[in-house]
Amino acid sequence: MIAQGLDIDTKADNLHTLLEYVRKLRAIDFNAYRPGTIKRRLHLRLSATGMPDYASYLQYIEENPKEIDALIDTLTIKVSHFFRNPFVFEVMKSFILPELIDTHRGDALRIWCAGCARGEEAYSVAILLKEVMGKEKIFPQTFILATDIDRETVEDARRAVYTTESLVEVKKGCLDKYFTVEHDFYRLKNEIRSMVTFAYHDVTTCKLPKEGIFSDYHLILCRNVLIYFERDTQERVMGSLSGSILKDGYLVLGESETIPHQLDNFYEVMPYTKAFKKRH
C-alpha cells in the first residue's frame, strides 16, 4: 500500500528525479505531461511493486531494469480502435481525402498520424484512401507515417493483429475485405499494412520524425494526444505541427482539443469534426 502524508515538496523533487531518469534512459520526457495524469498512473506501478514512494520506486527500477518497460507502458496512453469517432472519418472520406487527391495529383500525398497507439488510426486512414482511390482513374503516390512514443506499441502496430474490441466501428464489408481471421484475432491484410510506415517519435521534442524525410504534410492527425500535456507544451507542439502542414492542408485533433487562438490561419471545416484547414 502506498504511504500517505509524505512531504509534498520532497515528493515533487523525487518525482522530477524519477522522470529525469526515464528521460535519460529512454529519451522520453514525461515532465511535459500533466502532473495529475502522471501521478495517477505512477501510483499504479507503486502499488504493483509495493513501493511506498517515488524514491523507493526509482531504486526498484535501478535494481530491476525490466520495470522501466512496465512503467512506460503504464504512462503512455494507448486507448484507440479503428474509425474512432466515425463522423470524423466520414468527413475525411467524403471531403478531405478526395480534395487532397484531386488538388495534389502531381505530388505524393503525405500524411502523418502522430500518437498512433497500436496503429488503428493510421490503418483506418489507409483503408479510407484505398476506398477513395478505388474510384479514381489516376492514383497519386501516398506516404503515411505513423509515430508513437512507446516503442513496444509501435511494434504491435507493425504486427497489425487486433481483437474484436478494436474493430467495433468497422463495417462487415470492410472487415471481410481487409482482414483475415486467425483464431480469436483479426490480422490486417498486407495491401493495407504496406501503406503505413511506423516509427518511434516524441512530439514534445517539436522536431519532425526523421523517418518522414519530408518537412511538410498534406494531412496531420494528432488526436487525443495534446490533452495529456500542460498548456505551454500543447502550444509548442501545436505550433510545430501547424508549421509542418502545407497551405490548404489539414490538421485533425481529438474531440476535446482545439487550435490555439494564435494560429488564426486555420479554420474548422465542419462543426464538431475538429478537422482544421490551413488558409496560408
C-alpha positions in Angstrom: 0.0 0.0 0.0 1.3 3.5 -0.9 2.3 5.6 2.1 0.3 8.7 2.8 1.3 12.0 4.3 4.6 12.4 2.5 6.1 15.9 2.4 4.8 17.4 -0.8 8.0 19.2 -1.8 10.0 16.1 -1.3 7.6 14.1 -3.4 7.8 16.7 -6.1 11.6 16.6 -6.1 11.6 12.8 -6.2 9.1 12.7 -9.0 11.3 15.0 -11.1 14.3 12.8 -10.4 12.4 9.7 -11.4 11.1 11.3 -14.6 14.6 12.6 -15.4 15.9 9.1 -15.0 13.4 7.8 -17.6 14.2 10.7 -19.9 18.0 9.9 -19.9 17.4 6.2 -20.2 14.7 6.2 -22.9 14.7 9.8 -24.3 11.0 10.2 -23.3 10.3 13.4 -21.4 7.2 12.8 -19.2 7.9 16.2 -17.5 5.8 17.7 -20.3 2.7 15.7 -19.3 0.1 17.0 -16.9 1.3 16.1 -13.3 -2.1 14.8 -12.3 -2.1 12.3 -15.1 1.5 11.2 -14.4 0.9 10.8 -10.7 -2.3 8.7 -11.1 -0.5 6.3 -13.5 2.7 6.2 -11.4 0.6 5.1 -8.4 -0.4 2.0 -10.4 3.2 0.9 -10.6 4.0 1.8 -7.0 1.0 -0.4 -5.9 2.1 -3.2 -8.2 5.7 -3.2 -6.9 4.8 -2.5 -3.3 7.0 0.7 -3.2 5.9 3.4 -0.7 7.2 6.5 -2.6 8.9 7.7 -5.7 12.5 7.5 -4.3 12.0 3.8 -3.4 10.4 3.1 -6.7 13.4 4.7 -8.5 15.7 2.4 -6.6 13.5 -0.5 -7.5 13.8 0.3 -11.2 17.6 0.6 -10.9 17.7 -2.9 -9.4 15.1 -4.3 -11.8 15.8 -2.9 -15.3 12.7 -4.6 -16.9 10.4 -2.5 -14.7 11.2 0.5 -17.0 9.2 -1.2 -19.7 6.2 -1.7 -17.4 6.4 1.9 -16.3 6.5 3.3 -19.9 3.6 1.1 -20.8 1.6 2.5 -17.9 2.5 6.1 -18.5 1.7 6.1 -22.2 -1.9 6.3 -23.5 -3.0 3.6 -25.9 -6.8 3.8 -25.9 -7.9 3.5 -29.5 -9.9 1.5 -32.1 -10.5 1.6 -35.8 -12.5 4.5 -37.1 -12.8 6.0 -33.6 -15.3 8.9 -33.8 -16.8 7.7 -37.1 -18.2 11.1 -38.2 -14.6 12.4 -38.4 -13.6 9.6 -40.7 -16.7 10.0 -42.8 -15.8 13.7 -43.3 -12.2 12.6 -44.3 -13.6 10.0 -46.7 -16.2 12.2 -48.3 -14.5 15.6 -48.4 -10.9 15.9 -47.1 -9.2 13.0 -48.9 -10.9 13.4 -52.3 -10.0 17.1 -52.2 -6.4 16.4 -51.4 -6.2 13.7 -54.1 -7.7 16.0 -56.7 -5.6 19.0 -55.7 -2.2 17.2 -55.5 -2.3 14.8 -58.3 1.2 15.7 -59.4 2.6 15.3 -55.8 2.9 12.4 -53.4 0.2 12.6 -50.8 1.9 12.9 -47.4 0.0 12.0 -44.2 1.3 11.8 -40.6 -0.5 10.2 -37.7 1.1 11.4 -34.5 0.4 9.4 -31.4 -0.7 6.3 -33.4 -1.0 3.9 -30.5 -1.3 0.3 -31.9 -1.9 1.6 -35.4 -5.7 1.6 -35.5 -6.0 5.2 -36.7 -3.2 5.1 -39.3 -4.6 1.9 -40.8 -8.1 3.4 -40.8 -6.8 6.3 -42.9 -5.1 3.8 -45.2 -8.3 1.9 -45.7 -10.2 5.1 -46.4 -7.5 6.0 -49.0 -7.8 2.6 -50.6 -11.6 3.0 -50.8 -11.4 6.6 -52.2 -8.6 5.9 -54.7 -10.5 2.8 -56.0 -12.9 5.3 -57.6 -10.1 7.4 -59.1 -8.7 6.9 -62.6 -5.3 8.3 -61.5 -3.8 7.1 -58.2 -1.4 9.6 -56.5 1.5 8.2 -54.7 0.8 8.1 -51.0 3.0 8.1 -47.9 1.5 7.5 -44.4 3.8 7.9 -41.5 2.6 6.8 -38.0 4.6 7.6 -34.9 4.3 6.9 -31.2 6.3 7.5 -28.0 6.0 3.8 -27.0 8.4 1.6 -28.9 6.6 -1.6 -27.9 3.3 -0.2 -29.1 5.0 0.7 -32.4 6.0 -3.0 -32.8 2.4 -4.1 -32.0 1.2 -1.7 -34.8 3.6 -3.3 -37.3 2.2 -6.7 -36.5 -1.4 -5.5 -37.2 -3.2 -8.1 -35.2 -6.4 -7.0 -33.4 -9.2 -8.2 -31.1 -12.8 -7.6 -31.8 -12.8 -4.7 -29.3 -10.6 -2.7 -31.7 -13.0 -3.4 -34.6 -16.3 -2.3 -33.2 -16.7 0.5 -35.7 -15.5 -1.5 -38.8 -18.4 -2.4 -41.2 -18.7 -6.1 -42.1 -17.9 -5.5 -45.7 -14.7 -3.7 -44.8 -13.8 -6.4 -42.2 -14.2 -9.1 -44.8 -12.3 -7.2 -47.4 -9.2 -6.1 -45.5 -8.8 -8.6 -42.6 -8.3 -12.3 -42.2 -9.5 -14.2 -39.2 -6.9 -16.1 -37.1 -8.5 -17.9 -34.1 -9.9 -15.1 -31.9 -7.9 -12.3 -33.7 -8.1 -10.4 -36.9 -5.0 -9.7 -39.0 -4.9 -6.8 -41.4 -4.0 -7.7 -44.9 -0.7 -6.7 -46.4 -2.2 -4.4 -49.0 -3.2 -2.0 -46.1 -0.2 -2.8 -43.8 2.3 -1.9 -46.6 0.8 1.6 -47.0 1.9 2.7 -43.5 5.4 3.3 -42.1 5.7 3.2 -38.4 8.4 4.8 -36.3 9.2 6.0 -32.7 8.8 9.7 -32.2 8.1 12.1 -29.3 6.0 15.1 -30.4 7.1 17.2 -27.4 10.6 17.5 -29.0 8.9 19.6 -31.7 11.1 18.0 -34.3 10.0 16.2 -37.3 10.4 12.4 -37.3 13.5 11.5 -39.4 11.6 8.6 -41.0 9.3 11.0 -42.6 12.0 12.5 -44.8 9.6 15.3 -45.7 9.2 18.7 -43.9 5.7 19.3 -45.0 2.5 17.2 -44.9 -0.9 17.5 -46.6 -2.7 16.0 -43.6 -1.7 15.5 -39.9 -3.7 13.7 -37.4 -2.8 14.3 -33.7 -5.9 13.1 -31.9 -6.3 12.8 -28.1 -2.6 13.4 -27.6 -2.4 17.1 -26.6 -4.9 16.7 -23.8 -2.3 15.0 -21.7 0.2 17.9 -21.9 0.4 21.1 -20.0 -0.7 24.2 -21.8 2.7 25.5 -22.8 3.7 22.1 -24.2 0.4 22.0 -26.1 1.1 25.3 -27.7 4.7 24.4 -28.6 3.6 21.1 -30.2 0.7 22.7 -32.0 2.9 25.4 -33.4 5.4 22.8 -34.6 2.6 20.7 -36.2 1.0 23.6 -37.9 4.3 24.7 -39.4 4.6 21.2 -41.0 1.3 21.5 -42.9 1.2 22.8 -46.4 -1.2 25.6 -47.4 -4.7 24.1 -47.8 -3.6 21.1 -45.8 -5.4 19.7 -42.8 -4.9 19.1 -39.1 -7.3 16.8 -37.3 -7.4 16.9 -33.5 -9.3 15.0 -30.8 -12.8 15.8 -29.6 -11.8 17.9 -26.7 -8.8 19.6 -28.4 -8.8 22.8 -30.4 -6.5 25.2 -32.3 -4.9 27.9 -30.1 -6.1 31.4 -30.9 -2.6 32.4 -32.0 -3.0 30.1 -35.0 -5.6 32.1 -36.8 -4.6 30.7 -40.2 -6.7 27.6 -39.5 -10.4 27.2 -39.6 -12.7 24.2 -38.7 -14.1 22.8 -42.0 -17.2 21.4 -40.4 -18.7 21.8 -36.8 -17.8 19.0 -34.4 -15.2 17.4 -36.6 -12.0 19.1 -35.1 -10.7 19.0 -38.7 -9.0 22.3 -39.5 -7.8 23.6 -42.8 -4.8 25.8 -43.2 -5.5 29.1 -45.1 -1.9 30.1 -45.8 
